[in-house]
Amino acid sequence: METIILSASSDSSVKRAAQVIRSGGLVAFPTETVYGLGGNGLMADAASRIYAAKGRPSDNPLILHLQDPMEAERYCYINPLYYTLAAAFMPGPLTVIMPKKPIVPDTVTGGLDTVAVRVPSDPVARRFLKECGVPVAAPSANISGRPSPTRVEHVIEDLSGRIDMILCGDECEIGLESTIVKLDGEHLTLLRPGAITPQMLESVFPSVQIDDCSMRPIGKDEKPAAPGMKYRHYAPRAKVIVLDGESDAVLRFQQNAARDDTVGILCIDTHLAQIEGKHVYSLGKDPSQMAKNLFAALRSFDSHAEIQTIYAVMPPKDGIGMAVHNRLMKAAGFSVLKL
């Protein structure tokens, strides 16, 4: 398959991409979180094509991307709490799971009776969704299991020749996938951390439960309630090991490990100048920078075939740091070395 690559800055390109979606094709497009791989969310075959293009397990549900929060009423049985969340955080990096209506194909939801919806804030994504005129089912635009794409070159590397079209935009603003919450009666459960933090959710909803699956491996017989919960995700080709210890101990370990050319080092910004080695990358100086840099940093190691092991600093767990910690632990398959 030839993949057409177009600039998202052109209105004609966006219109052309929307036509591809309406006809059942697949288009990668930028959002504020990561690049998404979109298909018509009302066409079962389009969802099946997404799974095939990504090599994604079909029980891993997709997210319906909408242009306006109120469109969710067409596809979900709305919980009143949804309107509170929508007023506070939409458009933005929040996904809400609610019971689905029959109009949504089972292939989109991984066979679940619920569906995930979100309204992106990225201007290109909003123009694109408006032109589509249908909900766009979209996971991240990468080969399943690989680090999510935050730059268009990541999408081209993974999916060129597998999908119909790529809309080229800027580097994604946030760099991590959306926060996912599930509404059940008066209960709100956080299933996947993201830029909308537990503290932010608690500002509008006083009781937020955090599902322990966001911070542990999910069993092979457990059915994932949300995208990204069950399978190995975000991983480069080399084995990732997260270092758990005091800052000085982590620095000394990484300084020694960096002497080996088969080792990659993912450190904090203040340690970068103190570590001499061939493959040393900084996550950044604060959790927001870490979020934006994580996936690009993990992908950078793949360009060096000799790297067999990556030793990564343990991110903080507060604020958006919780989301960085979640993604890095999944990339490592929850492999932690205590120092």
SVG drawing of the C-alpha trace seen along z (x, -y; Angstrom):
<svg xmlns="http://www.w3.org/2000/svg" viewBox="-28 -26 61 42">
<polyline fill="none" stroke="black" stroke-width="0.4" points="0.0,0.0 1.2,-3.5 0.7,-5.9 0.0,-9.5 1.7,-12.1 0.1,-15.5 0.7,-18.7 -2.0,-19.3 -1.6,-23.1 -3.5,-22.8 -7.3,-22.9 -7.5,-20.8 -5.4,-18.2 -7.6,-18.0 -10.7,-17.7 -9.0,-15.0 -8.1,-13.1 -11.7,-13.4 -13.0,-11.8 -10.6,-8.9 -12.1,-8.4 -15.7,-8.5 -14.9,-5.9 -13.5,-3.5 -9.8,-4.2 -7.1,-5.0 -5.5,-8.3 -2.8,-9.2 -3.3,-12.7 -1.8,-14.8 -3.4,-15.5 -2.1,-17.3 -1.3,-13.9 0.2,-11.7 -0.4,-11.0 -3.6,-8.9 -4.4,-6.3 -8.0,-7.1 -10.8,-5.1 -14.5,-5.6 -15.8,-4.8 -19.2,-3.6 -17.7,-1.1 -16.7,2.3 -14.3,3.0 -12.5,-0.3 -11.7,0.8 -10.6,4.2 -8.2,2.4 -6.8,0.4 -6.0,3.6 -4.4,5.1 -2.2,2.1 -0.9,1.8 -0.7,5.5 -2.9,4.7 -4.9,7.4 -8.6,7.0 -9.6,7.1 -7.7,3.8 -10.5,1.2 -10.2,-2.0 -11.2,-5.5 -13.9,-7.5 -12.6,-11.0 -15.3,-13.6 -15.4,-17.2 -17.8,-18.4 -18.4,-16.9 -22.2,-16.8 -21.8,-14.4 -21.2,-11.7 -24.9,-11.5 -25.2,-9.8 -22.9,-7.0 -23.1,-6.5 -25.7,-6.3 -24.6,-9.5 -23.8,-9.6 -24.7,-13.1 -21.1,-13.3 -19.9,-13.4 -21.2,-16.9 -19.2,-18.1 -16.0,-16.5 -16.7,-17.9 -17.2,-21.4 -13.9,-21.2 -11.6,-19.3 -13.0,-19.2 -11.6,-19.8 -8.5,-18.3 -6.5,-15.2 -9.3,-13.3 -11.1,-10.1 -14.3,-9.0 -15.7,-5.5 -19.5,-5.0 -22.0,-2.3 -22.2,-2.2 -25.2,-2.5 -25.8,0.2 -24.6,-2.3 -21.0,-1.7 -19.6,1.6 -18.3,4.2 -15.0,4.2 -14.4,0.6 -14.9,1.5 -12.9,4.8 -16.2,6.6 -17.0,4.5 -20.4,3.0 -18.7,-0.3 -17.1,-2.9 -14.3,-5.4 -14.8,-9.0 -12.6,-12.0 -12.5,-15.5 -9.0,-16.6 -7.9,-20.2 -5.3,-20.2 -6.4,-22.7 -5.5,-20.3 -7.4,-17.4 -10.4,-19.6 -10.5,-20.8 -10.0,-17.2 -12.8,-15.8 -15.2,-18.5 -14.6,-17.7 -15.0,-14.0 -18.5,-14.4 -18.3,-10.9 -16.7,-9.8 -13.1,-8.7 -11.9,-5.6 -8.2,-6.0 -5.4,-4.4 -1.9,-5.8 -0.4,-5.7 2.4,-3.2 3.1,0.5 1.5,2.2 3.9,2.3 6.3,-0.3 6.7,-3.8 3.8,-6.0 4.5,-8.6 4.9,-12.2 6.5,-13.4 5.4,-12.7 8.7,-10.9 7.7,-8.3 4.4,-7.6 6.2,-7.4 8.7,-4.9 6.1,-2.6 3.1,-2.9 4.2,-4.0 2.9,-1.4 0.3,-0.1 -2.3,-2.9 -3.9,-5.2 -2.7,-8.7 -0.6,-10.6 -1.4,-14.2 1.8,-15.9 1.6,-18.3 3.9,-19.6 5.4,-17.7 2.7,-16.8 2.3,-19.3 1.9,-16.9 3.6,-13.7 1.6,-11.1 -1.8,-9.6 -4.9,-10.9 -6.1,-10.3 -8.8,-7.6 -11.6,-7.6 -14.6,-5.3 -18.0,-6.5 -20.2,-4.1 -23.2,-5.6 -21.7,-8.2 -18.2,-6.6 -15.2,-7.9 -12.3,-5.5 -9.0,-6.5 -7.9,-3.7 -4.9,-5.4 -3.0,-8.5 -2.3,-11.4 -2.0,-15.1 -5.4,-15.4 -4.0,-14.4 -5.9,-12.9 -5.6,-16.3 -7.2,-18.0 -10.1,-15.5 -10.6,-15.9 -11.0,-19.6 -14.4,-18.9 -15.2,-15.4 -14.2,-14.9 -14.0,-11.0 -11.6,-9.7 -10.6,-6.0 -7.4,-4.9 -7.5,-1.4 -4.5,0.6 -4.1,1.9 -2.6,-1.5 0.5,-0.6 0.8,3.2 0.9,5.8 -2.5,7.1 -3.1,10.8 -3.3,12.7 -6.9,13.7 -8.0,10.2 -10.0,8.3 -8.7,4.7 -11.3,2.0 -9.4,-0.7 -6.8,-1.0 -3.2,-0.3 -3.9,1.7 -3.2,5.3 -0.4,5.6 3.3,4.6 3.4,1.0 5.7,-1.8 8.8,0.4 11.9,-0.1 13.7,3.0 16.2,3.1 15.2,4.3 14.3,1.4 15.2,1.6 14.0,-1.2 16.3,-2.1 14.8,-2.6 17.0,-4.3 18.3,-7.6 19.4,-10.2 23.1,-9.8 22.9,-6.0 21.2,-6.1 23.8,-8.6 26.7,-6.4 25.0,-3.3 24.4,-5.1 27.9,-6.5 29.4,-3.0 26.8,-1.4 27.3,-4.1 30.9,-2.8 29.4,0.2 28.5,-0.6 25.7,2.0 23.9,-0.1 21.6,-3.1 21.1,-5.5 17.9,-7.6 18.7,-10.1 17.4,-13.3 18.6,-16.6 20.8,-17.6 22.8,-14.3 23.4,-14.5 26.7,-16.4 28.0,-14.0 27.5,-10.8 30.0,-10.0 28.9,-7.4 28.0,-6.7 24.2,-6.4 23.1,-8.9 19.8,-10.8 18.0,-13.1 14.3,-12.9 14.2,-16.5 14.2,-18.7 10.6,-18.4 7.6,-16.0 6.1,-18.0 9.3,-17.8 9.7,-14.2 6.2,-13.5 7.0,-15.3 10.4,-13.7 9.8,-10.1 8.6,-8.4 11.1,-10.2 13.9,-9.3 12.9,-5.6 12.7,-5.6 16.1,-7.2 17.8,-4.1 16.4,-2.0 18.7,-3.7 21.6,-2.0 21.5,1.8 24.2,2.5 22.1,1.4 20.8,4.4 19.8,2.8 18.5,-0.6 18.8,-1.8 16.2,-4.5 15.7,-6.8 12.5,-6.3 10.2,-9.3 8.3,-11.1 4.8,-9.8 3.0,-13.1 1.1,-15.2 1.8,-14.3 4.8,-12.4 2.3,-9.6 1.6,-9.2 5.3,-9.2 5.9,-6.6 3.1,-4.5 4.4,-4.5 8.0,-3.9 7.1,-1.0 5.0,0.6 7.9,0.1 10.1,2.0 7.5,4.7 7.6,3.6 11.3,4.6 12.8,2.6 16.3,2.8 16.5,1.6 19.7,-0.1"/>
</svg>
